[in-house]
Amino acid sequence: MNNGGPLWRALALAGLMVAGAAAPAMAAQADIEFLGSYLGDWKGRGQLQGANTETVVCKLNLTAANNNTKINYSGRCTLAGSNLAVNGTVAYIDAKRRYEAVMTSNASFTGTAIGQRQGNGVVFNLREKERDEAAKRDMTITSSISLLDNAIMVEFLVVDDATGDTIRAKVPFAK
């Protein structure tokens, strides 16, 4: 597989950052206290594996907003000289009994990651289809983030639907 052009890598980074953007806002008091511990500045470093292995370096800032009913986030990842910036908001949707993180990026990627409590943590999942217009191919982006034990783990996979080629990464974040 070739690691594709800038769009292929940007979509891979977007998958990573959508996952990495999660830190919920309004739920039961215990949930608010638990998730409030994730506010602040986070740094992540991991490996992106495709045809080649490359280092991914990310920063993520999570801040309380709207009287603590929402979380705002901004982040940036660097990979092989490419940068991806993301911004968004996370909120607890009581009617759906789940968390939702909405993201926009400088790579024209937008997405919503769904988060649910699992054990004593929260896991966010995203699955999106994107089209690489320059290469005329469709890609499936799957990503997840786990918030557990004062750490954040982001995992993602990008699959070229036509060839089956993949790019995957696992990036641990710490304060």
C-alpha positions in Angstrom: 0.0 0.0 0.0 1.2 3.5 -0.5 0.5 5.9 2.3 -1.3 7.9 -0.2 -1.1 11.6 -0.7 -1.8 14.4 1.7 -5.6 13.8 1.7 -5.1 10.1 2.6 -2.9 11.1 5.6 -5.2 14.0 6.5 -8.2 11.6 6.6 -6.1 9.2 8.8 -5.2 12.1 11.1 -8.8 13.3 11.1 -9.9 9.9 12.3 -7.4 10.1 15.1 -8.4 13.6 16.1 -12.1 12.9 16.1 -11.5 10.1 18.4 -9.1 12.2 20.5 -11.6 14.9 20.8 -13.7 13.3 23.4 -14.3 14.4 26.9 -18.0 14.6 27.9 -19.9 17.3 29.7 -23.2 16.9 31.4 -24.5 13.7 32.9 -25.0 12.5 36.4 -22.8 14.2 39.0 -20.4 11.2 39.2 -19.9 11.3 35.5 -19.2 15.1 35.5 -16.6 14.6 38.3 -15.0 11.7 36.5 -14.9 13.4 33.1 -13.8 16.7 34.6 -10.5 15.1 35.5 -9.7 15.0 31.7 -9.8 18.7 31.3 -6.5 20.3 30.5 -3.6 19.8 28.1 -2.8 16.4 26.7 0.1 15.2 24.5 0.1 12.0 22.5 2.8 10.2 20.5 2.4 6.9 18.6 3.0 5.1 15.4 1.0 5.3 12.1 1.4 2.0 10.2 0.7 1.6 6.6 3.2 0.9 3.8 5.7 2.7 6.0 5.7 3.4 9.7 5.7 7.1 10.7 5.5 8.9 14.1 2.4 10.8 14.9 2.6 13.6 17.5 -0.6 15.2 18.8 -1.7 17.9 21.3 -5.2 18.3 22.6 -6.7 21.0 24.9 -10.0 20.3 26.7 -11.8 23.2 28.4 -15.2 23.5 30.2 -17.7 25.7 28.5 -21.3 26.9 28.8 -21.5 26.6 32.6 -19.9 23.2 32.5 -22.7 21.8 30.2 -20.3 21.3 27.3 -16.6 20.7 26.7 -14.7 22.6 24.0 -11.6 21.1 22.5 -8.9 22.0 20.1 -6.2 19.8 18.8 -3.3 19.4 16.4 -1.5 16.4 15.0 1.7 16.3 12.9 2.6 13.4 10.6 5.4 13.4 8.0 5.3 17.2 7.8 1.5 17.4 7.5 -0.6 19.1 10.1 -4.2 18.6 11.0 -6.1 21.0 13.3 -9.5 20.1 14.8 -12.0 22.0 16.9 -15.3 21.0 18.4 -17.7 20.5 21.2 -18.7 17.6 23.4 -22.0 17.2 25.2 -24.1 14.6 27.0 -27.4 14.0 25.1 -29.7 12.9 27.9 -32.5 11.8 25.6 -30.1 9.4 23.8 -28.3 8.5 27.0 -24.9 9.0 25.3 -22.2 11.4 24.8 -21.6 13.0 21.4 -18.4 14.8 20.2 -18.7 16.9 17.1 -15.6 17.9 15.1 -14.5 20.1 12.3 -11.0 20.1 10.8 -8.8 21.9 8.3 -8.9 18.8 6.1 -12.6 19.3 5.3 -13.5 16.4 7.5 -16.4 16.6 9.9 -17.8 13.9 12.1 -19.6 12.9 15.3 -18.1 10.3 17.7 -20.6 8.5 20.0 -19.5 7.9 23.6 -20.9 5.5 26.2 -19.9 4.5 29.7 -18.2 1.2 29.8 -17.2 0.0 33.3 -15.4 2.9 35.0 -14.5 4.7 31.8 -16.0 6.2 28.7 -15.4 4.9 25.1 -16.1 7.0 22.0 -16.6 5.3 18.6 -16.7 6.8 15.1 -17.3 5.1 11.8 -17.4 7.4 8.7 -17.1 7.0 4.9 -15.1 9.6 3.1 -14.3 10.1 -0.6 -10.8 11.0 -1.8 -11.8 13.0 -4.8 -8.2 13.4 -6.1 -7.6 9.6 -6.1 -11.3 8.8 -6.9 -11.6 6.3 -4.1 -13.7 5.7 -1.0 -12.3 5.2 2.4 -13.8 3.9 5.7 -12.5 5.5 8.9 -13.0 3.8 12.2 -11.7 5.2 15.4 -12.2 4.9 19.1 -11.0 6.6 22.3 -10.9 5.2 25.8 -10.8 7.4 28.8 -9.6 5.2 31.7 -7.3 5.6 34.7 -6.4 9.2 34.0 -5.2 8.3 30.5 -6.5 8.6 27.0 -5.9 5.9 24.3 -6.8 6.6 20.7 -6.9 3.9 18.1 -8.0 4.3 14.4 -8.0 2.5 11.2 -8.5 3.9 7.6 -9.3 1.4 4.9 -9.2 2.1 1.2 -12.4 0.4 0.1 -11.2 -0.4 -3.4 -7.8 -2.0 -2.5 -8.2 -3.0 1.1 -5.0 -1.1 1.9 -5.0 0.1 5.5 -3.4 2.8 7.7 -3.7 2.2 11.5 -2.5 3.9 14.6 -2.5 3.6 18.4 -1.6 6.7 20.3 -1.6 7.0 24.1 -2.1 10.5 25.5 -0.9 11.8 28.9 -1.2 15.1 30.7 
